[in-house]
Amino acid sequence: MGKLTDNAIKGAFARARREQRMVRLADGGWLTLLVLPNGTARWQQRYRYGGKERTVSYGSFAEVSLAEARTRAEKARALLRDGIDPVEQRRADKAEKRRIVENTFGAAAQQWFDFNLPRWKPATSEKVRQYLDKDLLPPLRLRPLANITTQELDDVMKRIEKRGAHNVAKKSRQWCKSIFRYGIAKGMTKDNPADLLGDIADAMPESTNYAHLTFEELPELLRALDRYEGSPLTKGAIWLALWTANRPGITRTLRWSELDLDDALWTIEKGRDGMKRGYAHLTPLPTQAITMLRDLRKISGTFEHVFIGRNDPRQPMSDAAVAKALATMGFKGRQTAHGFRHLVSTALNERGYQADWVERQLAHGDPDKIRGTYNKAAYLEPRRRMMQEWADLLESIQNSGGNVMPLRNASGKRR
């Protein structure tokens, strides 16, 4: 063992050049240095396994020192003592390294997304895609799954929480956990570092209502909306939110097929994407909404959605479009898309409309349990009158330069 010396190796190089032939130097333990006439040399180890002679190479002398070659040879002998073929073990090690390098978070996330896409509702897939592209893939895309630690994932979540997006961080933790579970099932990794993210997550801040203006502040918004010079589609989405009080996700994904403009009715079928708990819902449309929608048909009438995406008209408007418009108009932090529901609900309740009408307009509660049975047209006619009077009030405020006008209730009395 350890027969080779620096002098012996130098002599072998000179001899190989002089005699123009390969010189073989044995170090013991089956380790050999093959010195070639061209001035290069490589390490080699011969051994017997399963009754057959085999050879394993350890690289060139220029890249692998004598000490490192001896270390590798000793590891091979240890494998043989355990009944393991060193060549097969090297192949397995290389395959494992290749698997680790190839099985990145980005590759796993895309496969996981494609696998689940047929199972998700469009609103879910859109949200997952948005969170992946914005928050998870930029720092993790090229990272091998097997090398990602819980701390690394937590650092990503902390950056999301730092900007106040706690719900995004919560969803991202869940999706990371699911991505790693998919990766484990597919043999892409062995561990799930996302399992314990919830145990070290920051506490969620106390929930608050969606920011919304008071009725007294409404004229300010209507004046700003009247002056708004952005997309007529975004402006239309804001008006429709004020006229109907439907959920933002339902409004921005409104389909032309759901509208009966002649009957002034918006029908949301049971199971519709974005509809809480998947209930059916009928929304009466005031005349102002009908006029606006007929105008918008000239813009988006050939597409599926009324409020089409800015970059891809085959997709609905982004869920950030209304928020950006409100910020542009000066209402960031004061009014949100969802806050329109609070604004309208408060105004209608304060003006004496029956609570059941308002709740049904907002699609609150389980319609299957309303008064014991469910008629999907429940309170439709009184709601038609209520929402038309509300739209008329908004129009009168707009036309009067922003003065708050009294709202008639269903009995015709001013409130």
PATOR-258434 format. One record per residue (C-alpha): chain; y, z, x. Coordinates in nm, 2 decimals. Layout:
<nodes>
+--------+--------+--------+--------+
! cadena !  north !     up !   east !
+--------+--------+--------+--------+
!      A !      Y !      Z !      X !
...
+--------+--------+--------+--------+
</nodes>
This chain:
<nodes>
+--------+--------+--------+--------+
! cadena !  north !     up !   east !
+--------+--------+--------+--------+
!      A !   0.00 !   0.00 !   0.00 !
!      A !   0.35 !  -0.08 !   0.12 !
!      A !   0.25 !  -0.29 !   0.41 !
!      A !   0.55 !  -0.52 !   0.40 !
!      A !   0.86 !  -0.46 !   0.62 !
!      A !   1.19 !  -0.64 !   0.66 !
!      A !   1.08 !  -0.77 !   1.00 !
!      A !   0.76 !  -0.90 !   0.86 !
!      A !   0.94 !  -1.08 !   0.58 !
!      A !   1.20 !  -1.23 !   0.83 !
!      A !   0.91 !  -1.35 !   1.04 !
!      A !   0.74 !  -1.51 !   0.75 !
!      A !   1.05 !  -1.71 !   0.66 !
!      A !   1.07 !  -1.84 !   1.02 !
!      A !   0.70 !  -1.92 !   1.03 !
!      A !   0.71 !  -2.11 !   0.69 !
!      A !   1.00 !  -2.33 !   0.82 !
!      A !   0.84 !  -2.39 !   1.16 !
!      A !   0.50 !  -2.47 !   1.02 !
!      A !   0.62 !  -2.64 !   0.70 !
!      A !   0.37 !  -2.46 !   0.49 !
!      A !   0.36 !  -2.16 !   0.25 !
!      A !   0.31 !  -1.82 !   0.40 !
!      A !   0.15 !  -1.55 !   0.19 !
!      A !   0.23 !  -1.18 !   0.27 !
!      A !   0.03 !  -0.90 !   0.10 !
!      A !   0.20 !  -0.57 !   0.03 !
!      A !  -0.11 !  -0.40 !  -0.11 !
!      A !  -0.20 !  -0.31 !  -0.47 !
!      A !  -0.24 !  -0.69 !  -0.53 !
!      A !   0.14 !  -0.75 !  -0.48 !
!      A !   0.21 !  -1.06 !  -0.27 !
!      A !   0.52 !  -1.24 !  -0.15 !
!      A !   0.49 !  -1.62 !  -0.13 !
!      A !   0.73 !  -1.76 !   0.13 !
!      A !   0.80 !  -2.14 !   0.11 !
!      A !   0.92 !  -2.38 !   0.38 !
!      A !   1.25 !  -2.45 !   0.19 !
!      A !   1.36 !  -2.09 !   0.26 !
!      A !   1.28 !  -1.95 !  -0.08 !
!      A !   1.02 !  -1.69 !  -0.18 !
!      A !   0.87 !  -1.54 !  -0.50 !
!      A !   0.68 !  -1.23 !  -0.59 !
!      A !   0.33 !  -1.25 !  -0.74 !
!      A !   0.06 !  -1.01 !  -0.84 !
!      A !  -0.30 !  -1.10 !  -0.89 !
!      A !  -0.54 !  -0.89 !  -1.09 !
!      A !  -0.86 !  -0.91 !  -1.30 !
!      A !  -0.87 !  -0.85 !  -1.67 !
!      A !  -1.17 !  -0.91 !  -1.90 !
!      A !  -1.37 !  -1.05 !  -1.61 !
!      A !  -1.11 !  -1.32 !  -1.53 !
!      A !  -0.85 !  -1.34 !  -1.25 !
!      A !  -0.49 !  -1.36 !  -1.37 !
!      A !  -0.15 !  -1.38 !  -1.21 !
!      A !   0.19 !  -1.23 !  -1.31 !
!      A !   0.52 !  -1.33 !  -1.14 !
!      A !   0.81 !  -1.11 !  -1.08 !
!      A !   1.08 !  -1.35 !  -0.98 !
!      A !   1.24 !  -1.47 !  -0.66 !
!      A !   1.29 !  -1.26 !  -0.35 !
!      A !   1.66 !  -1.33 !  -0.36 !
!      A !   1.68 !  -1.17 !  -0.71 !
!      A !   1.41 !  -0.90 !  -0.69 !
!      A !   1.41 !  -0.66 !  -0.40 !
!      A !   1.09 !  -0.53 !  -0.23 !
!      A !   1.14 !  -0.19 !  -0.39 !
!      A !   1.18 !  -0.34 !  -0.74 !
!      A !   0.88 !  -0.56 !  -0.69 !
!      A !   0.67 !  -0.26 !  -0.60 !
!      A !   0.79 !  -0.07 !  -0.91 !
!      A !   0.69 !  -0.36 !  -1.13 !
!      A !   0.35 !  -0.39 !  -0.96 !
!      A !   0.29 !  -0.02 !  -1.02 !
!      A !   0.37 !  -0.05 !  -1.39 !
!      A !   0.12 !  -0.34 !  -1.41 !
!      A !  -0.15 !  -0.13 !  -1.25 !
!      A !  -0.07 !   0.15 !  -1.50 !
!      A !  -0.11 !  -0.09 !  -1.79 !
!      A !  -0.45 !  -0.20 !  -1.65 !
!      A !  -0.56 !   0.16 !  -1.62 !
!      A !  -0.48 !   0.19 !  -1.99 !
!      A !  -0.68 !  -0.13 !  -2.07 !
!      A !  -0.37 !  -0.34 !  -2.13 !
!      A !  -0.32 !  -0.69 !  -1.99 !
!      A !   0.02 !  -0.70 !  -1.81 !
!      A !   0.07 !  -1.07 !  -1.89 !
!      A !   0.02 !  -1.02 !  -2.26 !
!      A !   0.24 !  -0.71 !  -2.24 !
!      A !   0.52 !  -0.91 !  -2.08 !
!      A !   0.49 !  -1.17 !  -2.35 !
!      A !   0.51 !  -0.91 !  -2.61 !
!      A !   0.82 !  -0.75 !  -2.44 !
!      A !   0.99 !  -1.08 !  -2.42 !
!      A !   0.92 !  -1.15 !  -2.79 !
!      A !   1.06 !  -0.81 !  -2.88 !
!      A !   1.38 !  -0.87 !  -2.68 !
!      A !   1.42 !  -1.21 !  -2.84 !
!      A !   1.36 !  -1.06 !  -3.19 !
!      A !   1.63 !  -0.79 !  -3.12 !
!      A !   1.88 !  -1.05 !  -3.00 !
!      A !   1.81 !  -1.30 !  -3.28 !
!      A !   1.80 !  -1.04 !  -3.56 !
!      A !   2.17 !  -0.96 !  -3.57 !
!      A !   2.35 !  -0.77 !  -3.85 !
!      A !   2.51 !  -1.10 !  -3.95 !
!      A !   2.17 !  -1.28 !  -3.98 !
!      A !   2.02 !  -1.00 !  -4.18 !
!      A !   2.33 !  -0.96 !  -4.41 !
!      A !   2.32 !  -1.34 !  -4.49 !
!      A !   1.95 !  -1.33 !  -4.57 !
!      A !   1.99 !  -1.02 !  -4.78 !
!      A !   2.28 !  -1.18 !  -4.97 !
!      A !   2.09 !  -1.50 !  -5.03 !
!      A !   1.79 !  -1.31 !  -5.15 !
!      A !   1.99 !  -1.10 !  -5.40 !
!      A !   2.23 !  -1.37 !  -5.52 !
!      A !   2.00 !  -1.49 !  -5.81 !
!      A !   1.97 !  -1.13 !  -5.92 !
!      A !   2.34 !  -1.04 !  -5.92 !
!      A !   2.60 !  -1.11 !  -6.17 !
!      A !   2.88 !  -1.34 !  -6.04 !
!      A !   3.13 !  -1.06 !  -6.03 !
!      A !   2.89 !  -0.85 !  -5.81 !
!      A !   2.81 !  -1.13 !  -5.57 !
!      A !   3.19 !  -1.21 !  -5.54 !
!      A !   3.26 !  -0.85 !  -5.45 !
!      A !   2.97 !  -0.82 !  -5.20 !
!      A !   3.09 !  -1.14 !  -5.03 !
!      A !   3.44 !  -1.02 !  -5.01 !
!      A !   3.35 !  -0.68 !  -4.86 !
!      A !   3.11 !  -0.84 !  -4.61 !
!      A !   3.36 !  -1.10 !  -4.49 !
!      A !   3.65 !  -0.86 !  -4.47 !
!      A !   3.51 !  -0.53 !  -4.35 !
!      A !   3.15 !  -0.54 !  -4.23 !
!      A !   3.08 !  -0.87 !  -4.06 !
!      A !   3.39 !  -0.88 !  -3.82 !
!      A !   3.27 !  -0.58 !  -3.62 !
!      A !   2.90 !  -0.61 !  -3.68 !
!      A !   2.81 !  -0.98 !  -3.72 !
!      A !   2.67 !  -1.03 !  -3.36 !
!      A !   2.53 !  -0.68 !  -3.31 !
!      A !   2.14 !  -0.66 !  -3.30 !
!      A !   2.02 !  -0.46 !  -3.59 !
!      A !   1.80 !  -0.25 !  -3.36 !
!      A !   2.10 !  -0.15 !  -3.15 !
!      A !   2.33 !  -0.04 !  -3.42 !
!      A !   2.37 !   0.34 !  -3.45 !
!      A !   2.47 !   0.56 !  -3.74 !
!      A !   2.79 !   0.65 !  -3.55 !
!      A !   2.88 !   0.29 !  -3.50 !
!      A !   2.84 !   0.23 !  -3.88 !
!      A !   3.04 !   0.54 !  -3.95 !
!      A !   3.32 !   0.42 !  -3.73 !
!      A !   3.34 !   0.10 !  -3.95 !
!      A !   3.35 !   0.31 !  -4.27 !
!      A !   3.62 !   0.54 !  -4.13 !
!      A !   3.84 !   0.23 !  -4.06 !
!      A !   3.79 !   0.13 !  -4.43 !
!      A !   3.87 !   0.49 !  -4.55 !
!      A !   4.18 !   0.51 !  -4.32 !
!      A !   4.35 !   0.24 !  -4.53 !
!      A !   4.27 !   0.44 !  -4.85 !
!      A !   3.99 !   0.22 !  -4.97 !
!      A !   3.74 !   0.50 !  -5.04 !
!      A !   3.56 !   0.31 !  -5.31 !
!      A !   3.52 !   0.01 !  -5.08 !
!      A !   3.38 !   0.24 !  -4.81 !
!      A !   3.13 !   0.39 !  -5.06 !
!      A !   3.01 !   0.05 !  -5.17 !
!      A !   2.99 !  -0.06 !  -4.81 !
!      A !   2.77 !   0.24 !  -4.72 !
!      A !   2.53 !   0.15 !  -5.00 !
!      A !   2.52 !  -0.22 !  -4.90 !
!      A !   2.46 !  -0.14 !  -4.53 !
!      A !   2.17 !   0.08 !  -4.63 !
!      A !   2.03 !  -0.20 !  -4.84 !
!      A !   2.08 !  -0.46 !  -4.57 !
!      A !   1.88 !  -0.24 !  -4.32 !
!      A !   1.61 !  -0.18 !  -4.58 !
!      A !   1.58 !  -0.55 !  -4.62 !
!      A !   1.57 !  -0.59 !  -4.24 !
!      A !   1.29 !  -0.33 !  -4.21 !
!      A !   1.09 !  -0.51 !  -4.48 !
!      A !   1.13 !  -0.84 !  -4.30 !
!      A !   1.03 !  -0.70 !  -3.96 !
!      A !   1.38 !  -0.74 !  -3.82 !
!      A !   1.42 !  -0.38 !  -3.72 !
!      A !   1.24 !  -0.05 !  -3.75 !
!      A !   1.50 !   0.21 !  -3.84 !
!      A !   1.78 !   0.24 !  -4.10 !
!      A !   2.09 !   0.40 !  -3.93 !
!      A !   2.27 !   0.37 !  -4.26 !
!      A !   2.04 !   0.63 !  -4.43 !
!      A !   2.26 !   0.93 !  -4.33 !
!      A !   2.60 !   0.77 !  -4.37 !
!      A !   2.66 !   0.95 !  -4.70 !
!      A !   2.61 !   1.29 !  -4.53 !
!      A !   2.90 !   1.23 !  -4.29 !
!      A !   3.13 !   1.04 !  -4.53 !
!      A !   3.48 !   1.17 !  -4.60 !
!      A !   3.52 !   1.35 !  -4.93 !
!      A !   3.65 !   1.12 !  -5.20 !
!      A !   4.01 !   1.20 !  -5.30 !
!      A !   4.06 !   1.33 !  -5.65 !
!      A !   4.06 !   1.04 !  -5.89 !
!      A !   4.39 !   0.94 !  -6.05 !
!      A !   4.48 !   0.71 !  -6.33 !
!      A !   4.56 !   0.35 !  -6.25 !
!      A !   4.93 !   0.33 !  -6.18 !
!      A !   5.12 !   0.20 !  -6.49 !
!      A !   5.48 !   0.20 !  -6.62 !
!      A !   5.60 !   0.39 !  -6.92 !
!      A !   5.70 !   0.20 !  -7.23 !
!      A !   6.06 !   0.28 !  -7.15 !
!      A !   6.02 !   0.11 !  -6.81 !
!      A !   5.86 !  -0.20 !  -6.97 !
!      A !   6.18 !  -0.40 !  -7.00 !
!      A !   6.22 !  -0.39 !  -6.62 !
!      A !   5.88 !  -0.55 !  -6.58 !
!      A !   5.94 !  -0.81 !  -6.85 !
!      A !   6.27 !  -0.91 !  -6.68 !
!      A !   6.09 !  -0.94 !  -6.35 !
!      A !   5.81 !  -1.14 !  -6.51 !
!      A !   6.06 !  -1.37 !  -6.66 !
!      A !   6.22 !  -1.44 !  -6.32 !
!      A !   5.88 !  -1.47 !  -6.14 !
!      A !   5.85 !  -1.81 !  -5.98 !
!      A !   5.49 !  -1.78 !  -5.86 !
!      A !   5.19 !  -1.95 !  -6.00 !
!      A !   5.20 !  -2.00 !  -6.38 !
!      A !   4.83 !  -1.91 !  -6.38 !
!      A !   4.90 !  -1.57 !  -6.23 !
!      A !   5.20 !  -1.52 !  -6.46 !
!      A !   4.97 !  -1.62 !  -6.75 !
!      A !   4.71 !  -1.37 !  -6.65 !
!      A !   4.97 !  -1.09 !  -6.65 !
!      A !   5.09 !  -1.19 !  -6.99 !
!      A !   4.74 !  -1.20 !  -7.13 !
!      A !   4.67 !  -0.86 !  -7.00 !
!      A !   4.98 !  -0.73 !  -7.18 !
!      A !   4.89 !  -0.92 !  -7.50 !
!      A !   4.52 !  -0.81 !  -7.52 !
!      A !   4.47 !  -0.51 !  -7.29 !
!      A !   4.13 !  -0.65 !  -7.18 !
!      A !   3.99 !  -0.54 !  -6.85 !
!      A !   4.13 !  -0.72 !  -6.54 !
!      A !   3.79 !  -0.86 !  -6.44 !
!      A !   3.73 !  -1.00 !  -6.78 !
!      A !   4.08 !  -1.15 !  -6.80 !
!      A !   4.09 !  -1.33 !  -6.46 !
!      A !   3.74 !  -1.47 !  -6.53 !
!      A !   3.82 !  -1.60 !  -6.88 !
!      A !   3.64 !  -1.91 !  -6.96 !
!      A !   3.77 !  -2.19 !  -7.18 !
!      A !   3.43 !  -2.18 !  -7.37 !
!      A !   3.51 !  -1.83 !  -7.49 !
!      A !   3.83 !  -1.93 !  -7.66 !
!      A !   3.88 !  -2.06 !  -8.02 !
!      A !   4.25 !  -2.13 !  -8.02 !
!      A !   4.25 !  -2.26 !  -8.37 !
!      A !   4.11 !  -1.93 !  -8.49 !
!      A !   4.31 !  -1.73 !  -8.24 !
!      A !   4.00 !  -1.55 !  -8.11 !
!      A !   3.85 !  -1.47 !  -7.77 !
!      A !   3.48 !  -1.40 !  -7.79 !
!      A !   3.32 !  -1.20 !  -7.52 !
!      A !   2.94 !  -1.23 !  -7.56 !
!      A !   2.71 !  -0.93 !  -7.49 !
!      A !   2.60 !  -0.92 !  -7.13 !
!      A !   2.92 !  -1.10 !  -7.01 !
!      A !   2.99 !  -1.04 !  -6.64 !
!      A !   3.26 !  -0.78 !  -6.59 !
!      A !   3.22 !  -0.63 !  -6.94 !
!      A !   3.15 !  -0.26 !  -6.91 !
!      A !   2.80 !  -0.18 !  -7.02 !
!      A !   2.76 !  -0.54 !  -7.12 !
!      A !   2.88 !  -0.50 !  -7.48 !
!      A !   3.01 !  -0.79 !  -7.70 !
!      A !   3.37 !  -0.79 !  -7.78 !
!      A !   3.61 !  -0.99 !  -8.00 !
!      A !   3.98 !  -1.01 !  -7.89 !
!      A !   4.24 !  -1.14 !  -8.14 !
!      A !   4.50 !  -1.35 !  -7.98 !
!      A !   4.87 !  -1.34 !  -8.08 !
!      A !   5.06 !  -1.66 !  -8.14 !
!      A !   5.23 !  -1.62 !  -7.80 !
!      A !   4.90 !  -1.62 !  -7.62 !
!      A !   4.79 !  -1.93 !  -7.81 !
!      A !   5.10 !  -2.12 !  -7.70 !
!      A !   5.06 !  -2.01 !  -7.34 !
!      A !   4.69 !  -2.10 !  -7.33 !
!      A !   4.75 !  -2.45 !  -7.47 !
!      A !   5.01 !  -2.50 !  -7.19 !
!      A !   4.76 !  -2.38 !  -6.93 !
!      A !   4.50 !  -2.62 !  -7.06 !
!      A !   4.70 !  -2.90 !  -6.89 !
!      A !   4.65 !  -2.72 !  -6.56 !
!      A !   4.30 !  -2.59 !  -6.57 !
!      A !   4.14 !  -2.74 !  -6.88 !
!      A !   3.90 !  -2.95 !  -6.69 !
!      A !   3.75 !  -2.65 !  -6.51 !
!      A !   3.53 !  -2.37 !  -6.64 !
!      A !   3.78 !  -2.09 !  -6.60 !
!      A !   4.13 !  -2.06 !  -6.74 !
!      A !   4.27 !  -1.88 !  -6.44 !
!      A !   4.12 !  -2.09 !  -6.16 !
!      A !   4.11 !  -2.00 !  -5.79 !
!      A !   4.39 !  -2.11 !  -5.56 !
!      A !   4.16 !  -2.25 !  -5.29 !
!      A !   3.86 !  -2.34 !  -5.51 !
!      A !   3.93 !  -2.44 !  -5.87 !
!      A !   3.56 !  -2.41 !  -5.94 !
!      A !   3.59 !  -2.03 !  -5.90 !
!      A !   3.80 !  -1.79 !  -6.10 !
!      A !   4.13 !  -1.64 !  -5.97 !
!      A !   4.10 !  -1.38 !  -5.70 !
!      A !   4.11 !  -1.02 !  -5.81 !
!      A !   4.40 !  -0.97 !  -5.57 !
!      A !   4.62 !  -1.24 !  -5.73 !
!      A !   4.78 !  -1.02 !  -5.99 !
!      A !   4.82 !  -0.73 !  -5.75 !
!      A !   5.01 !  -0.95 !  -5.51 !
!      A !   5.23 !  -1.09 !  -5.79 !
!      A !   5.32 !  -0.73 !  -5.90 !
!      A !   5.40 !  -0.64 !  -5.55 !
!      A !   5.62 !  -0.95 !  -5.51 !
!      A !   5.80 !  -0.84 !  -5.83 !
!      A !   5.86 !  -0.50 !  -5.68 !
!      A !   5.60 !  -0.30 !  -5.87 !
!      A !   5.36 !  -0.21 !  -5.59 !
!      A !   5.23 !   0.14 !  -5.65 !
!      A !   5.39 !   0.15 !  -5.99 !
!      A !   5.18 !  -0.09 !  -6.19 !
!      A !   4.83 !  -0.22 !  -6.14 !
!      A !   4.63 !  -0.48 !  -6.33 !
!      A !   4.41 !  -0.21 !  -6.48 !
!      A !   4.72 !  -0.01 !  -6.56 !
!      A !   4.82 !  -0.25 !  -6.83 !
!      A !   4.54 !  -0.11 !  -7.04 !
!      A !   4.69 !   0.24 !  -7.01 !
!      A !   5.04 !   0.11 !  -7.08 !
!      A !   4.93 !  -0.08 !  -7.40 !
!      A !   4.70 !   0.20 !  -7.52 !
!      A !   4.97 !   0.46 !  -7.48 !
!      A !   5.23 !   0.25 !  -7.65 !
!      A !   5.01 !   0.17 !  -7.95 !
!      A !   4.89 !   0.53 !  -7.99 !
!      A !   5.24 !   0.67 !  -7.97 !
!      A !   5.34 !   0.43 !  -8.25 !
!      A !   5.09 !   0.55 !  -8.50 !
!      A !   4.82 !   0.29 !  -8.50 !
!      A !   4.48 !   0.42 !  -8.59 !
!      A !   4.30 !   0.54 !  -8.29 !
!      A !   3.98 !   0.35 !  -8.39 !
!      A !   4.18 !   0.03 !  -8.38 !
!      A !   4.32 !   0.10 !  -8.04 !
!      A !   3.98 !   0.21 !  -7.90 !
!      A !   3.81 !  -0.10 !  -8.03 !
!      A !   4.09 !  -0.32 !  -7.89 !
!      A !   4.02 !  -0.16 !  -7.55 !
!      A !   3.64 !  -0.20 !  -7.59 !
!      A !   3.60 !   0.17 !  -7.54 !
!      A !   3.28 !   0.35 !  -7.64 !
!      A !   2.94 !   0.23 !  -7.74 !
!      A !   3.00 !  -0.02 !  -8.03 !
!      A !   2.64 !   0.03 !  -8.14 !
!      A !   2.73 !   0.39 !  -8.23 !
!      A !   3.07 !   0.34 !  -8.40 !
!      A !   3.04 !   0.49 !  -8.74 !
!      A !   2.67 !   0.47 !  -8.72 !
!      A !   2.64 !   0.09 !  -8.72 !
!      A !   2.81 !  -0.19 !  -8.53 !
!      A !   2.98 !  -0.49 !  -8.68 !
!      A !   3.12 !  -0.69 !  -8.39 !
!      A !   3.41 !  -0.79 !  -8.60 !
!      A !   3.50 !  -0.42 !  -8.67 !
!      A !   3.87 !  -0.37 !  -8.74 !
!      A !   3.93 !  -0.73 !  -8.64 !
!      A !   4.19 !  -0.80 !  -8.91 !
!      A !   4.40 !  -0.48 !  -8.86 !
!      A !   4.37 !  -0.54 !  -8.49 !
!      A !   4.51 !  -0.90 !  -8.54 !
!      A !   4.81 !  -0.75 !  -8.71 !
!      A !   4.85 !  -0.47 !  -8.45 !
!      A !   4.84 !  -0.70 !  -8.15 !
!      A !   5.06 !  -0.96 !  -8.31 !
!      A !   5.32 !  -0.69 !  -8.38 !
!      A !   5.28 !  -0.57 !  -8.02 !
!      A !   5.33 !  -0.93 !  -7.88 !
!      A !   5.63 !  -0.97 !  -8.11 !
!      A !   5.78 !  -0.65 !  -7.97 !
!      A !   5.73 !  -0.77 !  -7.61 !
!      A !   5.90 !  -1.10 !  -7.70 !
!      A !   6.19 !  -0.93 !  -7.87 !
!      A !   6.24 !  -0.71 !  -7.56 !
!      A !   6.23 !  -1.02 !  -7.34 !
!      A !   6.48 !  -1.21 !  -7.56 !
!      A !   6.71 !  -0.91 !  -7.60 !
!      A !   6.76 !  -0.88 !  -7.23 !
!      A !   6.54 !  -0.58 !  -7.19 !
!      A !   6.64 !  -0.35 !  -7.47 !
!      A !   6.35 !  -0.14 !  -7.61 !
!      A !   6.30 !  -0.23 !  -7.97 !
!      A !   6.11 !  -0.02 !  -8.23 !
!      A !   5.76 !  -0.13 !  -8.31 !
!      A !   5.64 !  -0.17 !  -8.66 !
!      A !   5.31 !   0.00 !  -8.73 !
!      A !   5.05 !  -0.15 !  -8.97 !
!      A !   5.22 !   0.00 !  -9.28 !
!      A !   5.53 !  -0.20 !  -9.19 !
!      A !   5.73 !   0.11 !  -9.11 !
!      A !   5.93 !   0.13 !  -8.79 !
!      A !   5.83 !   0.40 !  -8.54 !
+--------+--------+--------+--------+
</nodes>
